[in-house]
Amino acid sequence: MALTLEQLNTASVAEAVALLDGLYEHSPWIAEAALAQRPFTSLAQLKHAMVQVLAQAGVQPQLDLIRAHPELAGKAMVAKSLTAESTNEQNKAGLTACTPEEFARIQQLNADYNARFGFPFILAVRGPRGLGLSKAEIIDTFARRSLNLPDYERAEAIRNIHRIAEIRLNDKFGYEPTEGNDVWDWQEKLAQHSEPGYAEKGQLTVTYLTDAHRACAQRISHWMRDCGFDEVEIDAVGNVVGRYQPATPEGKYLLTGSHYDTVRNGGKYDGRLGIFVPMACVRALHRAGKRLPFGIEVVGFAEEEGQRYKATFLGSGALIGDFQPAWLDQKDADGITMREAMQHAGLCIDDIPKLRRDAADYLGFIEVHIEQGPVLNELDIPLGVVTSINGGVRYACEMYGTASHAGTTPMDRRHDAALGVAELGLYMEQRALQDGDSVATIGMLQVPNGSINVIPGRCQFSLDMRAPTDPQRDAMAKDVLAKLEEIARRRGLQYKTELAMQAAAAPSAPEWQARWEQAVAALGVPVFRMPSGAGHDAMKLHEIMPQAMLFTRGLNGGISHNPRESTTSDDMQLAVDAFGHVLQQLASE
């Protein structure tokens, strides 16, 4: 019989510890310490209480906990001395049925890992959906994590232990993150569409108006209809738009959504999570036969990444009237213009100006997005409330010196273009750190026609600088460009810079940020506020209406724009619950 929070909250300490037995391998003290925070109002609150206990315990108790776990497919499994929970998990992952080759490979990985770190490899083998990772995924993850630094790997082991405990706790309470599972499944199914050259390698690439992109649009539109949206269309730039009507015709709309295009060889959740979370909420309203005082408009934006053409934020830009006719003449790598691609897709170019939204018809814009960074993952916090989307500026630059013989030119007579840029890069690192939440990057750096025995006479490089406010960004950019001037003068170099992009910061509207904060607090998880270093469609809508975003934690160090991008269905469920809570707040207002 499933455990309930009421049972747990009213039991004696000894009884409650017994009820939570087996969550953390041979370590009942974690649950016992967490019980001091009773009463719990949600499973999420209980889970985080245990996370806090272990975080505050220090390094040695953490190492003791890691070492209490068995090796994967190790001696304990062979001897059948695993705990019932570990047996179930390793069995679900197929580790009890390894081929001789797989078993030998895992044994070698176990030996190498233990020699490097002094503790066993820990992986939540039931995975982000709870169904079990494949043996290939387990072995690949094992090999990759064996290369981590010891402190990072200890923390990663602890994160996986918390995920194991989360799944075990769900089992005890008979809890299933139903909507989170559906959101996860939608993203997996949508990821089946990928472009030639990538699909054959199992890689995900969906760029603007390719066959894979159009297939995604069709699939999203069909799912929207299945969810009960009253109107579904693919608009003149390829956005998929679903509208769930308000209780009365004069009601305004809440605008929400995110993008469904991807970078090349990207992840499954970037953007798409923000389409499917509100879809799940609309489906729940439809199934309950419920209308709100306002309507809900969910947009799957056709283009945000700028991969096929240079017109980044094309999908959301069209909604604010920011579609430049000159973009239509841009050509992709195959020489196909945007106009030709749109005509081939059956889009009506003449209707693009009609897509502009009247802000008076909307309450505001909210967006759910995977964090795309390590912060929430490292803190073991499932959700983050975004305070501002960083403003950014980018430059395409060149440094010019004198190419000369690497063996015969004394060090004090050189005009090395690459060293000038290297010095600038080190300064940028120091300057961004002064602000705490600014970031600065030289992402592209090359010596054209460079040779191993020639001092670089020319260096091409990029500058990317971002900060939560425009004045902070501008002050950093001013300092970096001044440093570039000073370095060039001192080293006898010349340079040129070209402004490639400038985007204003988009601070969250205070009242909308507060709604997200209330929703997160109601779930029993910490309210963690953070800026967004990446750009989002919310930046464009910010120009005409109030906006605010919610982040979900990413796995694998929070990596994004990468096939390892991932999050759990439990965290997706929390995002659905938080979104639903915001809808309730708006309805009551």
C-alpha positions, 0 to 999 in steps of 0.5 A: 500500500502506498505511503502518504505524507499524512502518515509520514508527518504523524508517525513517530521519528522511529516509525518515520525512519522505518517508512523511509528505509532504503532511500539512501543505501545503508544510510538511514541517518539522512532521512532521519535528519530531514524529518526534523523539518516536518510537516512536509507539504509535498514530496518535492519538499521532502526530497530537498530536505534530504538534499540539504542534509547531505550538503551540510554534512560535509565531505567525509559523510558524503564519501562514506555514502558513496562507498556504501553503494555497490559497483555496477555489475560488480561483485555484490551483484554476482554474489547476489548480496545487493539491497532489494532496491539496487537489485531492482535498479540494476535489473531494470537497466539490464546489468544482470544480463550483460554479455561477457564482453559488456561484463568485462568492459564494465569490470575494467571501468570499475577497476580504473574508476576506483583507482582514480577516485577511491570510490565506486561509480554511481549512476541513477541507472533508471534514468531521467524518465525512470524506465532504465538506461540502456547498457550502451548509455551506461557504459558511455557515461561510465567512460566519460565520467572517469575523466572528470576531476575528483571533486567534480565527480564526487559531487556528480556521484551525490547528484546521482544518489539523490536521483536514485533516492527520488525514484525510490521515494516515488515508488514508496508513495506510489507517485508517478509524474504523469504530465512530466512523463508525457512532456518528456515523451513528446520531446523524445518523439519530436526528436525522431525528426532530424536532418539528413547527414545528422539523422543517420548518426543519431544526431538531432538537427532541425533548422528553419524550414527543412523537411525535418522542421516542417515535420516537427511543425505538423506533429506539434500541431496535431498534438495541440489539437489532441490536447483540446486547443480550439484553434491551431495553425501554422502561420506565415513564418512557420510558427505553430500557434494554438489558442485555448479560448477564454470563458468570455469572448472579451477575455485577453490571452496569456501568451507563452511558448518557445522554439522548436528549431535546434542548433546542429547536433543539439539537445532535445529539450532546448526550447521545446520544453517551453512548448509542451509544458503549457500544452500539458496544462491546456490539456488538463483544462480541456479534460476538466471542461474548464475555461479561465477568464483569459485565453491561453496562446501557445506558440512553437516559434519556428526559428530562434537559433539562427542556424540556417539563416542569420535572422535569429529570433525570426519566429518571435520577432514576427509577432512584434513586427520585427521581420526585415524584408531584406532577410528574404534574400539571405541564402543558406549554405546551399544557395537557397534564399529564405524567400524560396524556402518559404515558398517551398513550404507553402507559407504566405510571405505577404501575410507576415505583417499581419502576425504582429500582436497587439499588446493590449490583447494580452496579459503578458508572456511567460516562458519555461526553458531548460537552464542551459547551464550548471547552476541549478544542477550544482545546487541540486535545486529543480527550478530557477526563477529568472530575474533578467535575460542578459543583454549581449554585444558581439564583435567580429575582430582582427588583430594585425602584427608582423609575420616573421621567422619563429626561430630568428626573431628575438622575443623583444622584437616581435609583433605577435598578433595571436599573443595580443589576442591571448592577452586580451582574453585573459583580461576579459576573464578577469574583467567579467569576474569583477561583476560576478554575473557578467560573462565574456568569451572569445569563442572564435580564434584563428590564425589564417594560413598559420604555420608552426614556424611563423610568428602570427601576423594576423589573427581573427577572433570574436568577442561576446560580452553579456550582463544582466543590465545594459549599463553593466554590459556597456561598462564591461565592453568599454573596458575590454575595447579600451584594453584592446587599444592599449594592448595593440599600442604597447605591442605595436599591433593594429586591429579592427572591430565590427559590431556584429550584434547588440541585444538589450537586457530583458529584466523580468516584469516584477509582478510576473516574476513574483507569480513564478516565485509564488508558484515555486514556493507553493511546490515546497522547493526553494525559490532561487533567483538567477539571471539568464545568460542565454538569449530567449524568445522572451527577449523579443516579446519583452519589447511589447509586453511584460515577460518572465521566465522559469528555468528547469535544472539540466543534468550532465552539468547542465550542458546544452546545445549538446546531445547530452542535454537532459532533464528529468520527468520529475523536474518537468512535472514541477514545471507543469505544476508551477505553470498551472499555479500561475494560471490559478493565480491569474484566474483568481486575480 
